[in-house]
Amino acid sequence: MLVDGLSTAPHGLSLLQAIRTGRSARPPVAETFDFAIVELEPGRIVIETTPPATMLNPDGAITGGYPATMLDSACGLALQSSLAAGQSYKTLELKVAFHRGLSVESGPLRTTGETVSHGRRVAFTRGELHDRNGRLCASATSTLLVL
């Protein structure tokens, strides 16, 4: 939103703090995947969720799209936490490596996102998803366009 030519959008960290404390609504993806922000600082975020049975493949494993979405979210939100008011981002590339399968018993899952470097137009982030026992289950690198 613009008022007298100035953006009134909150700084990225302020927005995420408001979501974390319930002063602002969670975005739809956080509602759909039922994840919450459990740690937050500029350039770093930890989100937590438990995979639901609705994400199971026919073989009883959680679909790979679930950890990929969690990693994409954490990588993007890590960048968001260091953006200025009025800035946004779009994912250009996400590379996910699956280290261990997930089941509904794997949760709660903790996904960490960290900003590796942040330029004027492009940023690089990385993420890791760990199961309830702290085992690495998936990791990702992401390239993001800063708008």
N, C-alpha and C positions, 0 to 999 in steps of 0.2 A: 504494500500500500504506500502511496506517496502523499505527503502533506507538505505543501509549499516546496515541492521539489525534493524533499528529504524522505528517505525510507523510514517507515515506522516499524518495519519488521524487526523482530528481536535478533540479537546476535545469536549465532548457532548454539553456543554453550548455554545461553540464557533460555532458549527455546527448549533444549533437551532437559535442563534442570526443571523447567516448569512441567514438562511431561513426566519426569521422574517423580516429582512430588504431588502430581495430580492436579496442579493448577491449570494445566492445559490437557486437552484430550489426546489420547494416544493415536498415532496415525493408523489407518486401516490395516496395514500389514502387521502391526503390533497386536491389533485386535484379532486378526485371523490366525496368527501363529502364537497368540497369547504369550508374548514375551515382555519382560520388564527390564528396565535399566537398573542394574544393581551397583555399578561403579561408573564414575564419570569424571573426566578431567580433560583439559584441552588436548586434543589429538589422540585420546584413548577412551574406550568405552567397553563395558562388559554388560552383556544382556543374558538373561536366563529364561529358559522355557523347559517344558516337559513335552516330548513328542506324543501326540494323541494317536489312538488306534486308527483314526481316519486317514493317517499317512502311511499305513502299511501296504506293501506290495502283496501279491498273492502268496509269496513265499514266507511272509511274516516279518520281513525286514522293513524298516522305514525307508521310503523312497529317497533317492539321492537328491531330489529337488528340495527336500526339507532342510538338510544341512547347507545346501547351496544358498538357499534363501536366507538362512540365518547368517551365513558368512557375508553375503552381499549386503545385508542390513548392517551388520557390525562394521564392515569396512566403510560403508557410506556414512554411517553415523559418527565414526571416528573423525572423518574429515569434517562433517557438519559441525562438530564441536569446536572447530577452530576457524570457522568461516565468519566473516564480518556480516553485519546486518545487511540484508538485501541480496546476499550471495546465495547461490544454490549450486547443485552439482548433478551430474548424470554419470552413470557407470558406462565407461567405454569398453572395458574388458574385465572379465572375471575368470580366473583360472582356479579351479578347485581340485584338490587331491583328497581322495578318500583313503584313510588309513585303517579304519575299523568300521564294521557294520554297526548300525543302530537298531534298537528295538524300543518298545514302549517302556521297558525296564531300564533303559540307558539313562533316563533323566532323573533329576533335572540336568539339563545341559547348560554349560556356560560357554558363551562365545565372546571372545575378545577381539576387538578391532583396534588397530594402531596406525596412525599416519606415519609413513616412512619419509616422504618428502612432499612439500606442498609449494608449488610454484604459482605464478599468476593465473595460468590457464589449465594446468594439468597437475594432478596429485597422484601419488602412489600410496596404497595402503596394504596392510596384510591382516589376516585374521586366523584364529585357531578356535576350534570347537572341541571341548572336552566333555566326557561323560561324567556321571556321578562319582566315579572313582578317580577322576583326574586324568584319565587316559586320553591321549590325543586321538580323535576320531576323524577329523577333517581339517584341512588348512586351505588357505586361499591367498592369492595376491590379486589386487584390483588396480586398474588404471581409471581415474575419474576426470571428467571435464569440469572445470570450475567455471561457473556462469556468473 
